[in-house]
Amino acid sequence: MDNMRTQVFFLIFALLLCSVLGSGCMNMVPGEVAYKSGLLTFTIRSGEAIPDGVLEVAIFRLEDFKQVEISRNADIYPLMAGDNEVAIPIELQRGNYRCFIYTSSGNTRYPVVIRDFAI
């Protein structure tokens, strides 16, 4: 009986933990990254309006089994509920790139999203 009670308690605790951690992770979700005519573009889907949202984007060129940082932008970026189009002006040469997208609001920092793209 005690073993069953322990398993139920553990299951409830795990579900609660997943819901708390999952709610923050799913609040701001960056989409696929594209590059065209000097603009790096992507969409961020937000579950709610976040007027104090901060967006940081780091771009790395992938070459010779290493990544070299070529740009890092951080700025206040107010988000509306739903899809938000982001465009960052940058000149890139042909090659393979990795983009790290960081989002935060107030004291909450959301997980880093990594997107690879090629030109």
C-alpha positions as CSV (number, residue, x, y, z in Angstrom):
1,M,0.0,0.0,0.0
2,D,2.8,2.4,0.9
3,N,4.6,1.6,-2.4
4,M,1.4,2.5,-4.4
5,R,1.0,5.7,-2.4
6,T,4.7,6.6,-3.1
7,Q,4.2,6.0,-6.8
8,V,1.1,8.1,-7.0
9,F,2.8,11.0,-5.1
10,F,5.8,10.8,-7.5
11,L,3.5,10.8,-10.5
12,I,1.7,13.9,-9.3
13,F,4.9,15.6,-8.5
14,A,6.4,14.8,-11.9
15,L,3.2,16.1,-13.7
16,L,3.3,19.3,-11.6
17,L,7.0,19.9,-12.4
18,C,6.5,19.3,-16.1
19,S,3.6,21.7,-16.2
20,V,5.5,24.5,-14.4
21,L,8.7,24.0,-16.5
22,G,6.7,23.5,-19.7
23,S,4.7,26.7,-19.4
24,G,7.8,28.9,-19.4
25,C,9.4,27.0,-22.3
26,M,6.4,27.2,-24.5
27,N,5.6,30.9,-23.9
28,M,7.9,32.2,-26.6
29,V,8.8,29.9,-29.5
30,P,11.1,31.1,-32.4
31,G,10.4,29.6,-35.8
32,E,12.7,28.8,-38.7
33,V,15.4,31.3,-39.7
34,A,15.7,32.6,-43.3
35,Y,18.2,34.9,-45.0
36,K,17.5,37.0,-48.0
37,S,18.8,40.3,-49.4
38,G,20.7,41.4,-46.3
39,L,17.9,40.5,-43.8
40,L,17.9,37.6,-41.3
41,T,14.2,36.8,-40.6
42,F,12.3,34.6,-38.3
43,T,9.0,34.5,-36.4
44,I,8.5,34.4,-32.6
45,R,5.2,33.0,-31.4
46,S,4.2,34.4,-28.0
47,G,1.3,33.0,-26.0
48,E,0.6,36.5,-24.6
49,A,1.6,40.1,-25.1
50,I,5.0,40.9,-23.5
51,P,5.7,44.6,-23.6
52,D,9.1,44.3,-21.9
53,G,10.4,41.3,-24.0
54,V,14.1,41.2,-24.7
55,L,15.5,39.5,-27.8
56,E,19.1,38.5,-28.2
57,V,20.4,36.9,-31.4
58,A,23.9,35.5,-31.9
59,I,25.0,34.4,-35.3
60,F,27.9,32.1,-35.9
61,R,29.6,31.0,-39.1
62,L,30.2,27.2,-39.2
63,E,33.6,26.4,-40.8
64,D,36.3,23.8,-40.4
65,F,34.5,22.0,-37.6
66,K,34.2,25.1,-35.5
67,Q,31.8,28.1,-35.1
68,V,33.0,31.6,-35.3
69,E,30.8,34.4,-33.8
70,I,30.1,37.1,-36.4
71,S,27.3,39.1,-34.8
72,R,25.4,39.5,-31.5
73,N,22.3,41.8,-31.2
74,A,20.3,42.4,-28.1
75,D,17.4,44.8,-27.8
76,I,14.1,45.3,-26.1
77,Y,11.6,43.8,-28.4
78,P,7.9,44.1,-27.3
79,L,5.9,41.0,-28.4
80,M,2.3,40.9,-29.3
81,A,0.2,37.8,-28.6
82,G,0.6,35.4,-31.6
83,D,3.2,35.6,-34.4
84,N,5.8,38.4,-34.4
85,E,8.0,38.8,-37.4
86,V,11.6,39.7,-36.6
87,A,14.1,41.1,-39.2
88,I,17.7,41.8,-38.5
89,P,19.8,43.6,-41.1
90,I,23.1,41.8,-41.6
91,E,25.3,41.1,-44.6
92,L,26.3,37.4,-44.8
93,Q,28.5,35.5,-47.3
94,R,27.6,32.1,-48.8
95,G,28.1,29.4,-46.2
96,N,26.6,27.6,-43.2
97,Y,25.5,29.4,-40.1
98,R,24.1,28.8,-36.7
99,C,21.7,31.2,-35.0
100,F,21.2,31.3,-31.2
101,I,17.9,33.0,-30.2
102,Y,17.5,34.1,-26.6
103,T,14.3,35.6,-25.3
104,S,13.5,37.0,-21.8
105,S,10.9,39.0,-20.0
106,G,11.4,40.5,-16.6
107,N,13.3,38.0,-14.5
108,T,12.3,35.1,-16.8
109,R,14.8,33.8,-19.4
110,Y,13.4,31.3,-21.8
111,P,15.5,28.4,-23.2
112,V,17.9,29.1,-26.0
113,V,16.7,28.1,-29.5
114,I,19.3,27.0,-32.0
115,R,18.6,27.2,-35.7
116,D,21.1,26.2,-38.5
117,F,20.7,27.7,-41.9
118,A,22.7,28.0,-45.1
119,I,23.0,30.6,-47.8
